[in-house]
Amino acid sequence: MTHSNILAVVGCGVSGLASGLRLLEQGFGVTIFARDLPPYTTSNVAGAFWSPGSLVSSDRVRGWSRASYLAFQQLAENPASGVSFKTLIELFDEPVYGLPKLDLIGELRPVDINRLPAIYRGGYQLTVPVIDTPVYMSFLVRQFQEQGGIIKEAAITDLSELTEAYPLVINCAGVWARQLVPDPLVYPIRGQVIRVRKPANLPPEVLHCMAAGEVTYIIPRSGDCLLGGTYEDNNWSLEPDMATAQAILQRCAELNPAFHNPDIIEHKVGLRPGRSSVRLELERLGSGRGLIHNYGHGSIGHTLSWGCAAEVAKLALEFFAAA
């Protein structure tokens, strides 16, 4: 089906780009408007891997997660995508009793906690899609533009700027939807990370650990290694905090001594779009116009991206079919 309709997308993070690509596949023309473009988006800062915890959430979230997993399987066949399947080791400060079998990813495998710091008392490992975000986000931009999508760097401060000019606008503004919609249910979940050069002989596994209310992760990537992190609700600061950075380095060094004195490339901060639930719905406006909201993905934006994008495309088709 081919549409002469040109649609507007607000936001050039993973949600905006994935939505734009799925809309292009349906024959729509798509222009993305965004204040921040890759590599300066929250999606670029993310320590991104497909989250197995998404499968124990609501039916909608499970559906989006499954669809994204299948999309990542296809993307992993292209070495240029930055997507690969790796071992994820999840650790906790409480014992894990019994390892459930999850659809798509099969049986979870136990972890030998005897080789871990004493604070960790349980865990499991599994194979999941891991997203090398510096590579992946650039790849998505290229794919979008090669398929005819247009990207314009512009700070949209009022959605009516676009809804008056386009029949359908897709709002993928992330945490900035709080002011843009406005939606007071949206709040920032601040994440701080450190990019370091990969130590020699670093194991390829992704480590993701929860203990004493803090998250620690070590994510080896093609060009660096990402160390994290934080989950700070309602903190809008984009400035790296050096005390926080030192605490991250200390926790990572406890997991791997190679990080006692790493070669630091840079400190980064991203604001995840927190919300009690993802907002993904069509809002019909006057004069035959429409607005699709796709935001509030919290810390699992990459995990939900392709499933949500497919639903955005479905809602767009339904919108024009009913027009």
N, C-alpha and C positions, 0 to 999 in steps of 0.2 A: 504494500500500500504506500502510495506517495502522497505527501501532504505539501501544499504550497505554504503552509503556516510556518512562520519563523517564531520560535519560542525563545524566551530569555531565562537564563539560570543565574541566580545570585549566589556567588561563592565558587572558588576554584580549588577547594580542598578535595579530598577523595570522594565525598558525597556529590559535590557539584560535577566533578569530572566523570564519575561513573554514571550519574543520571544523564549527563549530556551525551555520553557515548551510547547508552541504551536508546535515547530519543533519536539520535542520528540513525541508528539501526532500523528504526521504524519509519524512516523517511522524512522526519521533521528537519527543518533548518534550526540550528541552535547557536545562540550567542551567549557566552558566559561573561558576566560583569562581576568584577571582584576588586576589592581594595588591595588584597594581598594575593600574589601569584606564587606558585612554586618557584624557588625553594623556600619561600617565606610564609608558608601556611602551617597551621597546627598539625595537619596531616604529615608534613615533612618532619616534624619534631618527634612524632610518635615512635615508640619502640614497638613496631607493629608485627603481630602474629595473630593468626586466627585463634580466637579464644574458645577453648572447649567448654568453659562455663556458660557460654551462650546457649548450649543445648539443654540446660536445666532451667531455662527461663520460661517466659510465656510462649504460647503457640505461635504468635506473630514473630517474635524474636527468633524462635527456633527455625521457622520457615525461611526468614531472611538469612540466617546463618548458614543453613544448608545450601541455599542458592549461591551464596558467596563462596562456600567451600568448593562447589562444583566449578564455579568460574575460575577460582584460583588453580584448580587442577589443570584447566585448559591453559591458563597464563603460564604455569610452570613449564609447559612444553616449549616456551619461547625463552631462551637464555637472556634476551635483551629486556625482559619484563622486570627483572629483579625479584621474582617470586620463586621460591624453592621450598621443598618439603624437608624439614629438619626435625631432629629430636627436641622436644620441649620437656624440661624437667621442672615440675611444679613442687615447691617445698612449703611446709607449714610448721608452725610451732605446736601443733596438736597432732596426735597420731591419726593416721588414715586407716579406718577399719573397713576392709573390703574394697575392691576396685571394680566399679560398675563397668559394664560394657555400654558404650555410647554408639548410637548409629553414626555412620560415616567413618568414624575413627577406630571402631572396634575396641578391643580390650585395653585397658590401661595397664601399664607395666610397673611393678614395684621399684622403689629406689632403695639402695643400700644406705641407710641413714648413718651407718657407722663411719662413713667417710666424710660426714658433714659436721659443721660446727654444732655444738651441743644444743643451741637454741632451737634447731630444727628437729622435730620428732616424728615427722611423717612426710610422705610425698609419693609422687608417681611420675611416670614418663610416658610420652606418646609422640606420635609423628603428626605435625601440623604444618599448614602453609605459613611460611615466614616471609615478611615483606621487607625488602631492603629499600626503605622509603626514598633515599636520595635518587636511586636508580628508578624506582617504580613511579614516583610522581612525575619525573621527567618523561618517562615512557608514556604515561597516560596523556600528558599534554601533547606529545607528538602524535599519538593515535587519534586524539580528538581533532587536531588541526589537519592531519592527513585525510581524515574522513569528511572534511568540509566544515568543521566547527570553527567558530570565531571566538577569540578571547579578547576582552577589552578591560584594561586596567582602569577602574572607576569606583569611587567610593559611593555606594548607594545608601542614602540616608533616609529615604522615604520610598516604600514599595510602589507608591502611586506614580513615581517617575517612570516605572516600567510597565505597570498594569494599564496605563493610559495608552502606551505605544505598542504593546504586544497582547495578543489574545489570551495567552497563557504564560504565566511566570512561575518558575520553580524556585522556591526559597530554600537554599542550602547554606544559610548564613552561619551555621554553627552557633557558638556562644553569642554572637552579635545579634542573633534573632531576639534576644532579650530586649534590645532597644528598637530594633527594626520593625518588629511585628505590631506593637510590643508584646512580649510574653514574659510576665514576671516569674513564671515557673522555671525559666532557664537560668542557670548559674554556672560560674566557672569552676572547674576542677583543675587547679594549677598543677602542671607536671614539669619538673626540672630534671634535666639529663645532662650527661657529659659525654662528648665525643672524644675518644682516645684512639691512638694508633694501636693496632692489634699486637699484643705481645706474641713473641715467638712461641710456637707450639700450643697456641690457645685451642682447647677443644671446640668443635663446631657447634655443640649443643647450645640451646637457649636456656638460660636459668631464670626462673621467675619465682620469687620467694616472698611469702607473707609471714611476718613475725612481729609480735609486740606492736601491732597496728601500723607497721611500716612495710612498704613494698621495696624489694631490691631486685634488680634484674641486670643481667649481662647478656647482651645480644651481639654476637659476632656478625659482621656484615662484610661485603666485598671490599670496601675501601676504608673501614674503620671498625670500631667496636663501641656500642652504645651502653653506657652505664646509667642506671637510674635506681630509684626515682622517687616521686612524691605524688600524693593525692591530697591536695589542699583545697577544700571546699570554700567557695566565695572569696578567693584570693585573686584579684585582677592583676597583680604585678607581673610584668613581663621581664623584669630585671632579675638575672641570676643572683642568688644569695650564696655567698661563699661559705658560710657556716653550713648551709644545707649541702653544698657540694662536698665539703669535707666529710660530712656524715655519710653521704652516698659512697665516697671512695673508701671509707673505713669499712662499711658493710660489705662492699664488693671484695675488698682485700681479705676479709675473713673467709670468703668463699673461694678465693683464688689469690695466693700471695703475689702473683704477677701484677696485681693492681695496687700494691703498696706505694709505688712511685711511678705511675704511668705517664706516658707522653701525651699530655692533654692537647687536643686540637681546639676545642671550644666548649663553652657552656651554653645550653639552650633552654628556653622555657616555652611551653605551649599551654593554652587554655582549652581543656576539653569541654564540650558543651553538655553540662549536666542537666538532667530533667528527670522527673519521676517516671516518665515513659517517653519513648520516641514519638514525636508528632509527625505522622505521615498521613496526610489526608488532603482531599480536594476541597477548596473553599470557592464557591461560586459567587462572583461579584456582579455588580450591575452591568448593563450594556453588553451582556454576553461574554464577559471576561472571566478568567479563572486564575486561581492561585493554588499551587500545590506546595504544601509545606513538607519539608524533609529535613528535620533537625532534631537535636536532643539525643544523640547517640552515645553520649558519655565517653567512656574509655574504650569502646569497641566499635569505633567508626569504620575502621578497615574491615572488621569481621562482618559488619552488617551492610557494607557499601553496595555490593552487587545485588543482594536480595532487595534492598530498598530501591535501588535504581530500576530494577525490573518492575516493581510496583508503581513507581513514578511513571514509567512508560505506559503501563496498563491504564492508569488513571488518565493520562493525556489522551489516549485513544478513546476512552469512554467519554471524556469531555467533548471531543469533537464529534463523536458519533451522536451525541445527544443535542448538539447545537442546531 
